[in-house]
Structures are given as structure tokens and as C-alpha cells.
Amino acid sequence: MKDLRAWISDRLDPLDVGPLDNGSTRSDFDLDPHNAPDDGPPLKPAAVLIGVVEHSDGPSVILTRRSDNLRSHTGQVALPGGRCDPGETPWRTALREAEEEIGLDPTLVTLAGLSTPYRTGTGYHITPVVGFIAPGFTLTVNPDEVADVFETPFQFLMDPINHVEHEREIPTGITRRFYGMTWEDRFIWGATAGILRALYDRLYGATVG
């Protein structure tokens, strides 16, 4: 497991440098770039935690299902995270939000680095923060934000055969294309699937599409 941790960490951007400006930023429009907006208001900084749990039989990633009471993205599968407070680093945001949403003790997370930044069509610039967690912890969800928390095998999420392209017409009448991953009865899609696909591309050297 230590070898896998080192292998992943070596392929991430270091915390003290931040996401490298190498033109690799991904977005909700990766599969249909012709629908990407030309301009708009400044993006709001946010961060999510890709929490890799180091089980002896293989690592997994912590995911949540958003509360049915939230105003946006109701019931969708998500990575713990949220908007950055002023002056807050992405990794502090990711750890704070994970503690607030699912009760994950920040001291249990060994931060590894930053994955590829991701821009959403709803106006957020998300920095994915990768951290490793030893098994045996206890989580307590905040019902105002999270309906459920679960783990999905890392190898399933990093297998491109599971990255299925979908199409859906949004209320504006535009047809959007996006990645979706179905794990048991969970459908992982949208920004969450896009962030995980970008991590796969970073780790294994694949290209968009």
C-alpha cells in the first residue's frame, strides 16, 4: 500500500506549490467544448477531498450522497468539499468541509497533493485534494448536507471501462455530454465523475475523450 501511495503522490501537484498552470484544467464541458461559455463572472474557488482509504484488500474512495434538502445538486453523489473561505488554502477547505459534512477527523488524513483543477458550469473552480486515510475510523454525517456516505473501490473508479459517456438535455434545451460511473446502485456523474476521470488521466497518462 505504501508503494501505491508513493506512486500516486509522485503524480500530483505539491501542496506548497499549488495546482500547476500547465493548461490542464478540466471542466463540465470536456466532452462538448462547443457548449462552453465564452466568458462570465469570476469563478468561485472551491475544493474537494479525494479521500483514499487504505484497506488491506485494496483502497477505496469516500463518496457522499447529497441531502435531499439542499437547493442545488440534490441527491447527487459527491466528494466531500465546498467553497473556500477567504484566504483559505484548498487543502484546508477540503479537510474542513469533510469534517463538517461527514465528521472525518482531519488528523486522520495524510495529504498527498493536488489533482487537476476542475471548472463547473455553475461557476466554481474546484481544486481536488488527495489524501490517504487508514481504515478503522468512524464517520457521523451532517443530515443537513449529506444523506449517506459510502466507499467505492479505487480500482473501479480508475478503470476507464467504467467511465461511460452519457447525454442529457438540460432545462435550457442544450444537450450535455458527461461521464457516468455506476457502482452498485450509485450513479456517479457530473463534476464528481469528471474530477475522478481527470485523476485517472493524470495517473495513467490518458487523454480527454
N, C-alpha and C positions, 0 to 999 in steps of 0.2 A: 504493500500500500504506500510505503514511503517513496518507492520508485515512481509510482503514478503521480503522487503529489509533486515531486520534483519535476517530472515531465510536463505536467500542466503548468506549474508555476513559471517554468522557463519560457513558456509561450504567451505569457500575459505581460501587460504593461505594468511596470513597478509603481507602487503606491506613491513614492516620493517624487515621481516624475509626472504621474497622471496619464490620462489617455493620450497617446501619441498622435499628433496631427499628420497622419500619413494618407489622408483621403479615404480611409477605410470605413468611415461612419456608415451604418446601415439604417434602414428606415422601413416604415409600413409600406413604402412604395417600391421596394426592391423588385417585385415581380411584375409591377405595372408602372414603370417610371414615367410614362406619358401622362399619368394622372397626378403626378407630384405637383404641389403648388409652386408657383414661381417665386413667391415672396409671402411675407406675412409678419405678424408681430414677433418679437424676440422669443426664442424658446425658453421654457421654464426648466431649470436644472432639477433633475431627479436622479435617484439611484435605486438599484435593487440588489438583493443578496442572492447569489447563486451558491447556496449552502450545500456543500458536498459532504455527505455523511459517510464516514469511512468504515463501513461494515466489513467484517472478515470475509463474507461471501460475495463482496462486490459493492462499490459505492453507489449511493443514491443521491437524489437532489430533493430538497424540501420545496414543496409547492403548496399553494393555498387555493381555496375557492372563495372568492369574494362574497361578502354578505349580500343577501337579497335586499337589504335596506339601503344600500349605497345608491347615490344618484347616478353614477356612471359605471359602466362595465360590470353591471350587476350579475353576480353568479359566475363570472368568468374565472378560469384558472389563472393564477398569477404567481410571480415570485414576490417574496416579502420586500416591501420597499415603498417609496413615496417621494414627495417633493423635498428638496434640500432647503434647510433653513439658511438665512443669510450668513455667509462666511463659513458654512459647514462643508467639510470635505465629503466626497461621495461615500467613502467607507464609513464615516461616522453616521451619515444618513442611513445607509443600509443596515448598520447594526442597530441604530436607534429604532428604525421602523420595524425591524424583525422582533425586537424586544416588545414594542408596543402592540404589534399585531398578533404574535404567536407566543410571547413570553420566552423567547430564546435569550438566554444569558449571554451577553456579548463576550464575557471572558472565556466562553467555551469555543469561540470561533478563532481559528488561526487564519489570518488574512493572507492570501496568496498573491493577489494582483488584480488588475482591471482588464476586463474583456472589451470587445469592440463597442463604442458608443452607439446608441440607437435613438433615432428620432421618430416620434409618433405623429400621426395625423391630427392628434388632439393638442399638439403644441408643446410636447415635452422632449427634452434632451436627456436620455437616460444613460447613466454610467453603470454597467453591470460590475459588481464587486464579487470576486470569487473567494470563498473561504472554506476551510476544512473543519469538520466537526466530528469529534469522537462519539460513537453511539452510547446510549445509556442515559441521555438527557430526558427531561420532562418538559412538555410544552403546555401552555394554557392560552387558548385563543381568546382574543377580544371579540365578542359576538357583534359588536357594532361595526367591525371591519371585516371579520373573517367568519365564514360559515363552517369551514372544515380545513384541516391541514393534513397532508399526506406526503409520502415519498414515492418517487419514481426512479427506477434504476438508471444510473448514469449511462450505461452502455446502450439502453433503449433510446435515450434521448440523443445520443451521439451516433446512432445508426441512421444513415441517410435514407435507407429504405422506409423508415418510419416518418420521413418528412414529406408528407403528401400535399400537393398543391390543390387548393380549393378556390372556388369562386362564389361570391355572394354580392347581390345588389344591395347597396346601401340606400338610405332614405332619399339621397339627392338624385338617385337614378343611375349613378355610376356603378359599374361592375368592378369589384375589387378582387384581386388575387392575393392569396396569402398561404402560408404554411400551416398545416394542422397535424398534430400527433395524437393518436388515440391510444391511451393507456388504460386498459380495463374499461371502466365506464366513464373515464375522464377524457374530455376533448380539450387539448392544449392548443391554442391558436392565437392569432393576433400578435401583439408585441411580444408576449411571452415566448411563443414559438419562434418568432423572428430573432429574439435575443439568443435563444438556445441554438438556433441554426447558425447564427454568427459565431458562437463559441465553437461549434463543430468546425466551421470553415477555418477559424483561427488555429485550432489544434491540429487539424488533419490536412490543411492546405488546400481545401476545396475552393471552388469559385461560386459566385452567385448564380442561381438557376440550376 
